[in-house]
């Protein structure tokens, strides 16, 4: 074959008569001399290009936008419009995908954590997911791009038909698929269903199920991948690869680097006409085009790899979520149209079965829970792995060793002992132990042992900078800092258990005496009293030997005459490692049943004592509402005497089910670690959504948070005719812990509104506050002289828009709990047991004693020295019980009782307002007590004061502190600040006035202010009377008016005046004799108490949430 310039000519085989050898020509009008397609002569002779025109196979001029086709500017006006729409509709989605690439790949790769990446996702999500902007930059442009592509394809097909003279339907059908679509177009059409699936799962379905997709984030995607890893891995690989190649290839084509065209893809040199008439590309152009091909595809490959590394490498390994949030995600996935039931029921169950088979074969358990063997011992409940609720239950049995199977494979990494004894050695704690071919750290707490994997041990120690990536997340949450929480919970539940057994014993004896007295009256029905149903269940209790009693001391409520142990059941609803449940079972003598539940399979797997079962705590607690107390398989399913809620974060989602699952008179132990919600001012809307109230801002915010949690419990219980009684409420470190007794009493529920209050807080000024109850609860006597309470509306507001002390704005907090925070009898019962406890088991006894003593002193009506309690604190029903000889019974508090002096203040905060040196606690207490008021400290923070002195007295003491002890500079307080307004009321400013002018000028100012701010005549009269009283004129007017009344009226009014608050008879604050007597304010105790714990160790805190990966 001849050649031109050394380049071989194209073979004549190019004239094969086939449809695939046709070359697309420029869409010029159909000429008359064109041959008909049916004749077979449809190979056209190539025309020489005009001078200056670019070659067909060469590179187009770089420009932004689709290069298009030459016939795109043809006479038909529709083509330029559609081509322009397709061209520029790609710009907004490209911006969106760039942001999405950063959120789902770059940020996870940088942080190496799904939780940390969520923060950046929330920062950028409002930019491109706002209701209007999202459709502008994503939905509408993509729809326009796809629709314009289809329209252009149809236009080109019809023009080809006219160009080549296709007349029949079959001929036009062949032209629809000729020339073949480019790889770029095929990737675009392949991307449409993948993108639609992504939008359906992550945007549309959450919008239908939850009403929005605000809860959908990286954790939601990780949860779905972990449930169906095979399906979602294949899907995301295809989706990311097609998307990245389409976007990169499209931009390359727009810039002139056409490397994915149909003609280049075919590469059929025999069917190409490029070699004719000197239209041959030079070798340089060929090399340049090959280099561009490698560059474009290399960039696309790198982008795909990076995106998949962040999406599947980090997010895909994030594991399933936990708690109510994971349940919501699972519900969304299940309700995805078409796909939801398929991959949820088939792929997830199949994967779960395979993983379980592998774990059973490899014996790859993450941790094992060990106990000291001693009667009574525990036996695991035999439950199915795929049981509906997956509950892990600890059940009592007698004289059965359960550790023979698991301890046989446990070995020490020590030459001293090769096997673990049944009774762990004293030095076993924190040793390195091998089990199942893996190494663990033995952790001892109380009488329980657990094996902690090294990754979890590293996650609970050190800073985040010191930890490795694999140590960031624990598979099961365990925080050693909360040992104080667990020690306190064991002692509190033990005390409450003695109370329950004493009540049951007392009820049994009372019924026995009544039965002997009514033995002759046969066949007569009597009304069932409270506790009868419980005593009926006692008859079905667990028979135990008196020698098999567990614990260090005998059970206070045992019934040796019947040889029956009354039931006492405990639910650890969010058990995690199971350590808390194991301690309850081994250290509380009265326990007959402990149920440990957790939603995380890794948490249940760590409870080696129990079969692996998981479940939602709320579902299980709701299931206890059924009548039967046991299920068919023997598992306990009745209500519980004690329910412990210790979640990671808020306990609000579990309150509704918990108050229904606890018995009448049962105990709820609730922990909330979201102090950033209930003890701060950053998320008032979140606090209201969780607890039904707004937090307070200031130093007393932690007590306000406790009252918010109690308010949430009270409102959750009131809906079901249940009333709560706080036994102990503590703000500890970074969390709150409350112990609440729940009573079924519709009559006491009526006090719920009276025990709720709102707070008017001067958080931007001096820090003062005033409280307003929602309703009034007034005691009255009926015709027989019996006491009853009247519930009515409360008058408000009690505070003005501005603070009366400093003139700054006030803000509203609440509603929150207005009753007492503690039951002093319960606290004193726990303190009485502390001298007898084993300090080797309870290592935080010193802090428990100090905090409980401080909490007991918070009640200004309690006399600590004598151990007596104010009689008005005790409920009338409890007086009968408390009069019995059994000291284990805890009397009930009066439900109508309100906290008369809530909250505390910080002395450093008061001194900061006045820009003076901080007053010492002894000096302040001495001044308060010298004036006849009471004061104490708060358990939440050091250097705090709780007092019954009003705020005007408090500020008068601080003004005297500045005048007598710590003077400030003349211009230290700027005009208009809270401190300047408070100091303007000092005594020095009034000494400059003459004797007669002082009261007159003050009275004039106050009367003018009252006239200007009064809303109506009655309000003005009230304000003027208050001004007269403050100027000591009201007292004189009152004496004159009283002398003019008859003697009998004066005698009747004397009793009424004495019943009023003491503030009506108190002298003016400026007339008080303030003496800073530190000896009077010094509190001397017989022993040193650890009231406020220092940091237990470096880098301590709440730790990260458990990942749930085993």
Secondary structure, 3 states (H helix, E strand, C coil): CCEECCEECCCHHHHCCCHHHCCCCCCCCCCCCCCCHHHCCCCCCCCCCCCCCCCCCCCCCCCCCCCCCHHHHCCCHHHHHHHHHHHHCHHHHHHHHHHHHHHHHHHHHHHCCHHHHHHHHHHHHHHHCCCCHHHHHHHHHHHHHHHHHHHHHHHHHHHHHHHCCCCCHHHHHHHHCCCCCCHHHHHHHHHHHHHHHHHHHHHHHHHHHCCCCCCCCHHHHHHHHHHCHHHHHHHHHHHHHHHHHHHHHHHHHHCCCCCCCHHHHHCCCCCCCCCHHHCCCCHHHHHHHHHHHHHHHHHHHHHHHHHHHHHHHHHCCCCCCCHHHHHHHHHHHHCCCCHHHHHHHHHHHHHHHHHHHHHHHHCCCCCCEEECCCCCEEEECCCCCCCCCCCEEEEEECCCCCCHHHHCCEEECCCCCCCCCCCCCHHHCCCEEEECCEEEEEEEECCEEEEEEHHHHHHCCCCCCCCCHHHCCCCCCCCHHHHHHHHHHHHHHHHHHHHHHHHHHHHHHHHHHHHHHCCCCCCCCCCCCCCHHHHHHHCCCECCCHHHCCCCCCCCCCECCCCEECCCEEEECCCCCCHHHHHHHHHCCCCCEEEECCCCHHHHHHCCCCCCCCCCHHHHHHHCCCCCCECCCCCECCCEEEEEEECCCCCHHHHHHHHHHEEEEEEEEEEECCHHHHCCCCCHHHHHHHHCCECCCCCCHHHHHHHHHHHHHHHHHHCCCEEEEEEEEEEECCEEEEEEEEEECHHHHCCCCCCEEEEEECCCCCCCEEEEECEEEEEEECCCCCEEEEEEECCCCCCCCECCCCCCECEEEEEEECCCCCCHHHHHHHHHHHCCCCCCCCCCHHHHHHHHHHHHHCCCCEECCCCEECHHHECHHHHHHHCCCCCCCCCCECCCCCCCCCCCEEHHHHHHHHCCCCCCHHHHHHHHHHCCCCEECCCCCCCEEEECCCHHHHHHHHHHHHHHCCCCCCCCCCCCCHHHHHHCCCHHHHHCCCHHHHHHHHHHHHHHHHHHHCCCHHHHHHHHHHHHHHCCHHHHHHHHHHHHCCHHHHHHHHHHHHHCCHHHCCCCHHHCCCCCCHHHHCCCCCCCCCCCCCCCCCCCCCCCCCCCCC
